[in-house]
Amino acid sequence: MKKNRKKKPNINKLYRFEVLYKPGTYMSDEKLETVITKLRDTALTCFDKLPDYQVFLGTREEMADKVIAIAWKDDVIAGFCSTVLFDIKGVGKVQHLGLTCVRPEERSNGLTHVLTHKAVKVHWLKTNPLGKLWISNCAAVLSSLVNGSLFFENIHPSPLTNGKVQKNHLKIAEAIDKYYREKIYIDKDATFDKEKFVFKGSVKNTVFQKDKNDTQFYHRKTDLNDYYKGIMNFENGDEVLQIGYASSLV
């Protein structure tokens, strides 16, 4: 006798999705203020106190280099993924996966992956649909790092690739280290380990520091969790910097 398996809900019926492409370049002051307020309201379900960076700064300039995927449930933001666009000399535009927040009651529906996919897809289609879109990710959250390994190509560092560092990996990492720390909340005194691609002490004593034993931030693929646990020190507030690309998105 077959067991009845609970069907996953149709995510497109649960939410209305919207992608804001560089909203600081075209939105009216009133609309921009409304969106920023709603983003902050959702983020406050994830953080006790909002960090002073990204969309939380609320300036037009800060909203001008963002690609933001939003899941709406009526007039409330159920979750969002706010990515940042960088100009890297010798590479071009790089999309940093940035900041994702999902309300606690919405976290069982796979929104994190869907929102990231939508933000990346829109930018890729606008800029280089027949080529590569380089992406970066900097995190202490194991699920975020594992998802980066699984869903993007030639990710470094990752146990799923051959471990070879390409020139573009280094160019992007060095540019982030030198020019974009503030944009992605990397402490100015953190040390970048070029061998491991780890920012040491990046988020120590901040809302982004994670406890190594807090399994709510783990991915179901335990072997990949173990790999990233092995290259960073949680107590020191380390983060892993991942660099890779997308060349096809369905």
N, C-alpha and C positions, 0 to 999 in steps of 0.2 A: 504493500500500500504506500503510495507516494504521500509525502508530507506536504501540506499546503505551505508554500513559501510566500511570505509577504512581498507583494510587488512594490518596487521603489516608485515613489510618486513622480509624475511628470513635472520636472523642474520648471519647464516653460509655462505650465499652468499655475504653478505656485507663485511665480514672480514675473514682474515685468522688467526686462533688462534694458539698460541704457548705457551707452559709452560716450563720455564727454571727452572730446579731443581738444586738448589745450584750451580749456574753457576760459582761462584768464585773458585770452586774446580776442574774445568776441562777446562774452556774456555781459548783460547789463549789470550795473552795480547791485540792483535789487535781486536779480536772479542769482547772482554769484553769492550774495550774502545768505540767501535762503538755502542754497545747496551746501555751503560751508557749515551752516548751523545744523543741518540734518546729518552731515557727515560727523560732526563733533558729537551729536547726540548718540549716534550708533557707536562711535569709538568709546564713549564713556561706559558702555556695557562691557568693554574689554579691558579698560585701564582705570585704575583708581584716580589717576591724574594724567591729563594729556601731555605728551612730550612736546617741547617747543620746536617742531619741525614739520616739514611736509604741508599737507593741506590744513593742518591745525593752525598754522601761522595766519591764514586767512587773507593774505595779500593777493592782489591781482598778479603781481610778478611771480609769486610762488605757484599760482594756478596756471601759469602760461606754459610750463614745460611738463604738464601732467597729462596722462591718458588714464581716465578713471572709469572703471566698469562698476555699475551700480545695479543691485537687485532691489527693486521696489516691491513692497507689499502694501497695497493701497498708497497712502501718502507717507509711509515710513520706509527708511532705508534698512532692509534686512541685513545687507552686507555690502561691502565695497572693496575693490582692489585699486589702489592709487599707485600707478607706475610713473617713473621719472625718465625723461629723455635727456641723454648726454650727447655732446659732440666730442668724439675722441679722434684726435689727429691721427691720420693714417688708417682709420677704421670707418669713420662716419658716425651715424646715429646708433647709439646703444640704448636699449630699453632696460632700465633697472626695475626689477619686479616690485620693489618698494614695500608698501604698507597694505596689509589686508586685515579687515575687521569684519566679523560676522557676529550678530547678536546670539547670545547663548541658546535661545530657544530655536534658532534656525540652523544650528551646527551639524545636524544629522543628515542634511540634504545634499552634501557635496558642493556647497557653494564656493568654497575656497578655490577649488580647481576650475570650476566653470567661470568664475569671475576673472581669474588670471588668464585663462584661455581667451576670453572675449577681449580683454584689454590688449593682449599681444596680437591677436588676429587682426584687429582694426588697424593697429599701427603697421603691421606687416603688409597688409593689403594696400595701405596708402603709400608706402614707401618703396618696398622691394618685393613684390609678390612672386617674382620669378627667381629670387636669389635668397641669400641668407640674411636673417635679422639677428644680430648679436644681442644677447641678453646678459644681465648680471643679477646676482642675488646675494645678499649678505644677511646671515641669520644665525641665531643660536637655537632656533626651533628645529628639532630633528625632522618633524613631518614636512616642513618647508624645504629643507635640504634634500630629503629623500625624493620628494615630488619633483624638485629641480632635476635630479638625476634621471628620473623615470620619463619625464615629459619633454625634455629638451635634448638636443644633439651635442655630442662632443663636449659634454660638461666636464669641467675641471675645477676642483678635484672630485672624483667619483670612482668607486671601484668597478663601475660598469664600462669605463673607457680604458684605453691602453695606458693611461697615466702620462702620456706625452703632452708637454706644454707647447702650444703653438705660439708664434709671434703675436698674434692678436690677443691671445689669453694674457700675455705679459703686458702688451700695450694698454689694454683696458684696465687691468689690475693696477698698473703703475699710475695711470691717469686718475683712477678713483682714489688711490692713496694720496696723490699729490693735490688734486683739485676739487674732489667731490665729497670729502669726508662729512662736511656739515650737511650736505644735501641728504645723506642717508644715515645720519646720526652715528657716525663713527667718532669716538672721542679723539680729540686732537693729540693726546698723549699716547694713544694706542700704538703699538709696534706691529708693523706688517711683516709676517713671516712669508717670504717669497717661495720657500720650499713647500710649505704646507698650504699656502693661500689662506692664512688665518690672521685676523686682526686680534692681537693679544690685548686683553683689557678693554676691548671696544665698548662694552655696555655695562661695565662693573658698576653696581649700585644704582642701576636705572631700572625703569619698568620693563626693559627688554631682556634683562638678565634672567636666565632660567636655572631651575634646580635640576641637576642631572637625574635625580630620582623621581621627578614629576612625570609620570607616564602619560598624562593627558596630552603632552606635546610629542609623544612618540608616534612613529608610523607603524603600520602593521607589519612591514618588512623588517624583521628584527636584525637581519644581517647588515642591512644598510644603516640602521640606527647605530649598530655597533661600530661601523666604520667611522662615522662622523663623531661619535663619542670618543673614539680613539685619537682624533687629531686636534681636539680642542679641550680646554680646561674650563669647565662651567663655573667653578668657584672664582676663577680669575676674570669672568665676564668676557670670555673669548667669543668670536663669531667667525664662521667660515665664509669666505668670499667664493662664490661660484661664478664661472664664466662659461658660456656656451652659446648655442645659436638655434634658431628655428629655420627650417627650409621648406617645411610643409605643415599646414595646419588645416584640419578638417572642420 
